[in-house]
Amino acid sequence: MKLKHQNLESFTDRSKNAMYKSWHIPNEIITAYNDLILKTFVHDINAAISFTEFPGETSNIPRYFDLESIDVTLKFCQYEYGDVNCVVWDAAIVLAKYLENLFVQKKETFESKTVIELGSGLGCVGLTAACFGGIVTLTDLSENVQQLKQNIDENKHFLKGKAQSITLKWGTTFESEPFDFLLMADCIYYPEVIEALVKTMIELTTPNTVILISQELRETEKQKNTWKMFIDLLTEYFTLSYIPEEEQHPIYRSSDIVLINAKKKK
């Protein structure tokens, strides 16, 4: 499967310039409506790619991700079957596009900065930071590190910075200096690892570390309770600021995905 919205910009332009002759509708309403339709369209494409089943196939399923600001298309190898780390999730896309916003606003945001991504999965967020100049450590459980290495190798020619993948089990000791950035997308899923995750976040950060958390808010009672457990524990050690949608990417954002900027308390 090779699905990619190559003509997204031209689609947007054509949509916004469409002629509405039947009614006298103000241009700002037309623009807002078209933006909403396009946002829903792209969200549905992302969901379709993430959850499409391919009966009888066990091979890698490529997923493409565009960074328009640097004219780069990253390629990720997804898997038909697996745990939460087998596809690029929407929350990862929202966070990666927010990183692109930060880069566009200030080109040196990630230049030579140390970055760690927790629960990297396929590495979409961490590799995005590496494309913008970050010195990135992508982490996950041991069974997923080879998959991370594969995606790093697939995209290494795009990296302005550096990227490496290592095994990190939350709650275990990790020998490292504190990082400039800590990134995590859709890591809040299993309640039994929440305490270990927060412990790791405390060990890897200082009050100067920029911590960005992206999470899809799911509607099951278990997931609601798990998210509350995480936030309650996190706020004991960190100050949280929710990033409003208007400060996120104009298309790659969603009301059911939260973006949080956390600061470690002194």
Contacts in CASP RR format, 6 or more apart in sequence:
PFRMAT RR
TARGET T0000
AUTHOR 0000-0000-0000
METHOD contacts of the structure
MODEL  1
MKLKHQNLESFTDRSKNAMYKSWHIPNEIITAYNDLILKTFVHDINAAIS
FTEFPGETSNIPRYFDLESIDVTLKFCQYEYGDVNCVVWDAAIVLAKYLE
NLFVQKKETFESKTVIELGSGLGCVGLTAACFGGIVTLTDLSENVQQLKQ
NIDENKHFLKGKAQSITLKWGTTFESEPFDFLLMADCIYYPEVIEALVKT
MIELTTPNTVILISQELRETEKQKNTWKMFIDLLTEYFTLSYIPEEEQHP
IYRSSDIVLINAKKKK
1 49 0 8 1.000
1 52 0 8 1.000
1 54 0 8 1.000
1 61 0 8 1.000
1 62 0 8 1.000
2 62 0 8 1.000
2 64 0 8 1.000
3 45 0 8 1.000
3 48 0 8 1.000
3 49 0 8 1.000
3 64 0 8 1.000
4 64 0 8 1.000
4 66 0 8 1.000
4 73 0 8 1.000
5 11 0 8 1.000
5 42 0 8 1.000
5 45 0 8 1.000
5 66 0 8 1.000
8 42 0 8 1.000
8 66 0 8 1.000
9 68 0 8 1.000
11 38 0 8 1.000
12 34 0 8 1.000
12 38 0 8 1.000
15 34 0 8 1.000
15 37 0 8 1.000
15 38 0 8 1.000
16 30 0 8 1.000
16 31 0 8 1.000
16 34 0 8 1.000
18 30 0 8 1.000
18 34 0 8 1.000
20 30 0 8 1.000
35 250 0 8 1.000
35 251 0 8 1.000
38 251 0 8 1.000
39 250 0 8 1.000
39 251 0 8 1.000
39 253 0 8 1.000
42 251 0 8 1.000
42 252 0 8 1.000
43 90 0 8 1.000
43 254 0 8 1.000
46 90 0 8 1.000
46 93 0 8 1.000
47 90 0 8 1.000
49 63 0 8 1.000
49 78 0 8 1.000
49 87 0 8 1.000
49 88 0 8 1.000
50 78 0 8 1.000
50 87 0 8 1.000
50 88 0 8 1.000
50 89 0 8 1.000
50 90 0 8 1.000
51 87 0 8 1.000
53 80 0 8 1.000
54 61 0 8 1.000
54 80 0 8 1.000
56 80 0 8 1.000
57 80 0 8 1.000
58 80 0 8 1.000
58 81 0 8 1.000
59 80 0 8 1.000
60 77 0 8 1.000
60 78 0 8 1.000
60 79 0 8 1.000
61 77 0 8 1.000
61 78 0 8 1.000
61 79 0 8 1.000
61 80 0 8 1.000
62 75 0 8 1.000
62 76 0 8 1.000
62 77 0 8 1.000
62 78 0 8 1.000
63 75 0 8 1.000
63 76 0 8 1.000
63 77 0 8 1.000
63 78 0 8 1.000
63 87 0 8 1.000
63 88 0 8 1.000
63 122 0 8 1.000
64 73 0 8 1.000
64 74 0 8 1.000
64 75 0 8 1.000
64 76 0 8 1.000
65 73 0 8 1.000
65 74 0 8 1.000
65 75 0 8 1.000
65 76 0 8 1.000
65 88 0 8 1.000
65 93 0 8 1.000
65 96 0 8 1.000
65 124 0 8 1.000
65 128 0 8 1.000
66 72 0 8 1.000
66 73 0 8 1.000
66 74 0 8 1.000
67 73 0 8 1.000
67 74 0 8 1.000
67 100 0 8 1.000
67 128 0 8 1.000
67 131 0 8 1.000
68 100 0 8 1.000
69 100 0 8 1.000
69 103 0 8 1.000
69 104 0 8 1.000
70 131 0 8 1.000
70 132 0 8 1.000
70 160 0 8 1.000
72 131 0 8 1.000
72 158 0 8 1.000
74 124 0 8 1.000
74 127 0 8 1.000
74 128 0 8 1.000
74 131 0 8 1.000
74 155 0 8 1.000
74 158 0 8 1.000
75 151 0 8 1.000
75 154 0 8 1.000
75 155 0 8 1.000
76 88 0 8 1.000
76 122 0 8 1.000
76 123 0 8 1.000
76 124 0 8 1.000
76 151 0 8 1.000
76 154 0 8 1.000
77 122 0 8 1.000
77 147 0 8 1.000
77 150 0 8 1.000
77 151 0 8 1.000
77 154 0 8 1.000
78 86 0 8 1.000
78 87 0 8 1.000
78 88 0 8 1.000
78 122 0 8 1.000
79 86 0 8 1.000
79 87 0 8 1.000
79 147 0 8 1.000
80 86 0 8 1.000
84 121 0 8 1.000
84 186 0 8 1.000
84 189 0 8 1.000
85 119 0 8 1.000
85 120 0 8 1.000
85 121 0 8 1.000
85 122 0 8 1.000
85 140 0 8 1.000
85 141 0 8 1.000
85 144 0 8 1.000
85 147 0 8 1.000
86 122 0 8 1.000
87 122 0 8 1.000
88 122 0 8 1.000
88 124 0 8 1.000
89 185 0 8 1.000
89 186 0 8 1.000
89 216 0 8 1.000
90 216 0 8 1.000
90 254 0 8 1.000
90 257 0 8 1.000
91 185 0 8 1.000
91 186 0 8 1.000
91 214 0 8 1.000
91 215 0 8 1.000
91 216 0 8 1.000
91 257 0 8 1.000
92 122 0 8 1.000
92 123 0 8 1.000
92 124 0 8 1.000
92 125 0 8 1.000
92 185 0 8 1.000
92 186 0 8 1.000
92 214 0 8 1.000
93 124 0 8 1.000
93 252 0 8 1.000
94 185 0 8 1.000
94 214 0 8 1.000
94 248 0 8 1.000
94 249 0 8 1.000
94 252 0 8 1.000
94 253 0 8 1.000
94 254 0 8 1.000
94 257 0 8 1.000
94 259 0 8 1.000
95 125 0 8 1.000
95 183 0 8 1.000
95 185 0 8 1.000
95 212 0 8 1.000
95 214 0 8 1.000
95 259 0 8 1.000
96 124 0 8 1.000
96 125 0 8 1.000
96 126 0 8 1.000
96 128 0 8 1.000
96 185 0 8 1.000
97 248 0 8 1.000
97 249 0 8 1.000
97 251 0 8 1.000
97 252 0 8 1.000
97 253 0 8 1.000
98 212 0 8 1.000
98 214 0 8 1.000
98 243 0 8 1.000
98 248 0 8 1.000
98 249 0 8 1.000
98 259 0 8 1.000
99 110 0 8 1.000
99 125 0 8 1.000
99 128 0 8 1.000
99 129 0 8 1.000
99 132 0 8 1.000
99 183 0 8 1.000
99 212 0 8 1.000
100 128 0 8 1.000
100 132 0 8 1.000
100 249 0 8 1.000
101 247 0 8 1.000
101 248 0 8 1.000
101 249 0 8 1.000
102 109 0 8 1.000
102 110 0 8 1.000
103 109 0 8 1.000
103 110 0 8 1.000
103 132 0 8 1.000
109 132 0 8 1.000
110 129 0 8 1.000
110 132 0 8 1.000
110 133 0 8 1.000
110 134 0 8 1.000
110 181 0 8 1.000
111 132 0 8 1.000
111 133 0 8 1.000
111 134 0 8 1.000
112 133 0 8 1.000
112 134 0 8 1.000
112 135 0 8 1.000
112 161 0 8 1.000
113 133 0 8 1.000
113 134 0 8 1.000
113 135 0 8 1.000
113 180 0 8 1.000
113 181 0 8 1.000
114 134 0 8 1.000
114 135 0 8 1.000
114 137 0 8 1.000
114 177 0 8 1.000
114 179 0 8 1.000
114 180 0 8 1.000
114 181 0 8 1.000
115 126 0 8 1.000
115 129 0 8 1.000
115 130 0 8 1.000
115 134 0 8 1.000
115 135 0 8 1.000
115 136 0 8 1.000
115 137 0 8 1.000
115 179 0 8 1.000
115 180 0 8 1.000
115 181 0 8 1.000
115 182 0 8 1.000
115 183 0 8 1.000
116 136 0 8 1.000
116 137 0 8 1.000
116 139 0 8 1.000
116 176 0 8 1.000
116 179 0 8 1.000
116 181 0 8 1.000
116 182 0 8 1.000
116 183 0 8 1.000
116 204 0 8 1.000
117 123 0 8 1.000
117 125 0 8 1.000
117 126 0 8 1.000
117 129 0 8 1.000
117 136 0 8 1.000
117 137 0 8 1.000
117 138 0 8 1.000
117 139 0 8 1.000
117 182 0 8 1.000
117 183 0 8 1.000
117 184 0 8 1.000
117 185 0 8 1.000
118 139 0 8 1.000
118 168 0 8 1.000
118 170 0 8 1.000
118 182 0 8 1.000
118 183 0 8 1.000
118 184 0 8 1.000
118 187 0 8 1.000
118 197 0 8 1.000
118 200 0 8 1.000
118 201 0 8 1.000
119 139 0 8 1.000
119 140 0 8 1.000
119 168 0 8 1.000
119 184 0 8 1.000
119 187 0 8 1.000
120 126 0 8 1.000
120 138 0 8 1.000
120 139 0 8 1.000
120 140 0 8 1.000
120 144 0 8 1.000
120 148 0 8 1.000
120 165 0 8 1.000
121 140 0 8 1.000
121 144 0 8 1.000
121 147 0 8 1.000
121 148 0 8 1.000
122 147 0 8 1.000
122 148 0 8 1.000
122 151 0 8 1.000
123 138 0 8 1.000
123 148 0 8 1.000
123 151 0 8 1.000
123 152 0 8 1.000
124 185 0 8 1.000
125 183 0 8 1.000
125 184 0 8 1.000
125 185 0 8 1.000
125 214 0 8 1.000
126 136 0 8 1.000
126 138 0 8 1.000
126 163 0 8 1.000
126 183 0 8 1.000
127 136 0 8 1.000
127 138 0 8 1.000
127 151 0 8 1.000
127 152 0 8 1.000
127 155 0 8 1.000
127 158 0 8 1.000
127 159 0 8 1.000
127 163 0 8 1.000
129 136 0 8 1.000
129 181 0 8 1.000
129 183 0 8 1.000
130 136 0 8 1.000
130 159 0 8 1.000
130 160 0 8 1.000
130 161 0 8 1.000
130 162 0 8 1.000
130 163 0 8 1.000
131 155 0 8 1.000
131 158 0 8 1.000
131 159 0 8 1.000
131 160 0 8 1.000
131 161 0 8 1.000
132 160 0 8 1.000
132 161 0 8 1.000
133 159 0 8 1.000
133 160 0 8 1.000
133 161 0 8 1.000
134 160 0 8 1.000
134 161 0 8 1.000
134 162 0 8 1.000
135 161 0 8 1.000
135 162 0 8 1.000
136 161 0 8 1.000
136 162 0 8 1.000
136 163 0 8 1.000
136 164 0 8 1.000
137 163 0 8 1.000
137 164 0 8 1.000
137 165 0 8 1.000
137 166 0 8 1.000
137 176 0 8 1.000
137 179 0 8 1.000
138 148 0 8 1.000
138 152 0 8 1.000
138 163 0 8 1.000
138 164 0 8 1.000
138 165 0 8 1.000
138 166 0 8 1.000
139 165 0 8 1.000
139 166 0 8 1.000
139 167 0 8 1.000
139 168 0 8 1.000
140 148 0 8 1.000
140 165 0 8 1.000
140 167 0 8 1.000
140 168 0 8 1.000
141 167 0 8 1.000
141 168 0 8 1.000
141 169 0 8 1.000
142 167 0 8 1.000
142 169 0 8 1.000
145 165 0 8 1.000
145 166 0 8 1.000
145 167 0 8 1.000
148 165 0 8 1.000
149 165 0 8 1.000
152 163 0 8 1.000
152 164 0 8 1.000
152 165 0 8 1.000
156 163 0 8 1.000
168 174 0 8 1.000
168 200 0 8 1.000
169 196 0 8 1.000
170 193 0 8 1.000
170 196 0 8 1.000
170 197 0 8 1.000
170 199 0 8 1.000
170 200 0 8 1.000
171 196 0 8 1.000
171 197 0 8 1.000
171 199 0 8 1.000
171 200 0 8 1.000
172 200 0 8 1.000
173 203 0 8 1.000
174 200 0 8 1.000
174 203 0 8 1.000
174 204 0 8 1.000
176 204 0 8 1.000
178 204 0 8 1.000
178 205 0 8 1.000
178 206 0 8 1.000
178 208 0 8 1.000
178 209 0 8 1.000
179 204 0 8 1.000
179 205 0 8 1.000
179 209 0 8 1.000
180 208 0 8 1.000
180 209 0 8 1.000
180 210 0 8 1.000
181 209 0 8 1.000
181 210 0 8 1.000
181 211 0 8 1.000
181 212 0 8 1.000
182 201 0 8 1.000
182 204 0 8 1.000
182 205 0 8 1.000
182 209 0 8 1.000
182 210 0 8 1.000
182 211 0 8 1.000
182 212 0 8 1.000
183 211 0 8 1.000
183 212 0 8 1.000
184 212 0 8 1.000
184 213 0 8 1.000
184 214 0 8 1.000
185 213 0 8 1.000
185 214 0 8 1.000
185 215 0 8 1.000
186 214 0 8 1.000
186 215 0 8 1.000
186 216 0 8 1.000
187 197 0 8 1.000
187 213 0 8 1.000
187 215 0 8 1.000
188 194 0 8 1.000
188 197 0 8 1.000
188 215 0 8 1.000
188 226 0 8 1.000
188 227 0 8 1.000
188 230 0 8 1.000
189 223 0 8 1.000
189 226 0 8 1.000
190 226 0 8 1.000
191 222 0 8 1.000
191 225 0 8 1.000
191 226 0 8 1.000
191 229 0 8 1.000
194 226 0 8 1.000
194 229 0 8 1.000
194 230 0 8 1.000
194 233 0 8 1.000
195 233 0 8 1.000
197 230 0 8 1.000
198 230 0 8 1.000
198 233 0 8 1.000
198 234 0 8 1.000
198 237 0 8 1.000
201 211 0 8 1.000
201 234 0 8 1.000
201 237 0 8 1.000
201 238 0 8 1.000
202 237 0 8 1.000
202 264 0 8 1.000
205 211 0 8 1.000
205 264 0 8 1.000
206 264 0 8 1.000
207 263 0 8 1.000
207 264 0 8 1.000
207 265 0 8 1.000
207 266 0 8 1.000
209 263 0 8 1.000
209 264 0 8 1.000
210 261 0 8 1.000
211 238 0 8 1.000
211 260 0 8 1.000
211 261 0 8 1.000
211 262 0 8 1.000
211 263 0 8 1.000
211 264 0 8 1.000
212 259 0 8 1.000
212 260 0 8 1.000
212 261 0 8 1.000
212 262 0 8 1.000
213 258 0 8 1.000
213 259 0 8 1.000
213 260 0 8 1.000
213 262 0 8 1.000
214 257 0 8 1.000
214 258 0 8 1.000
214 259 0 8 1.000
214 260 0 8 1.000
215 227 0 8 1.000
215 257 0 8 1.000
215 258 0 8 1.000
215 260 0 8 1.000
216 254 0 8 1.000
216 256 0 8 1.000
216 257 0 8 1.000
217 223 0 8 1.000
217 224 0 8 1.000
217 227 0 8 1.000
217 256 0 8 1.000
217 257 0 8 1.000
217 258 0 8 1.000
218 224 0 8 1.000
231 240 0 8 1.000
234 240 0 8 1.000
234 262 0 8 1.000
237 264 0 8 1.000
237 265 0 8 1.000
238 262 0 8 1.000
238 263 0 8 1.000
238 264 0 8 1.000
238 265 0 8 1.000
239 262 0 8 1.000
239 263 0 8 1.000
239 265 0 8 1.000
240 260 0 8 1.000
240 261 0 8 1.000
240 262 0 8 1.000
241 260 0 8 1.000
241 261 0 8 1.000
241 262 0 8 1.000
241 263 0 8 1.000
242 258 0 8 1.000
242 259 0 8 1.000
242 260 0 8 1.000
242 261 0 8 1.000
243 259 0 8 1.000
243 260 0 8 1.000
243 261 0 8 1.000
245 253 0 8 1.000
245 255 0 8 1.000
248 259 0 8 1.000
END
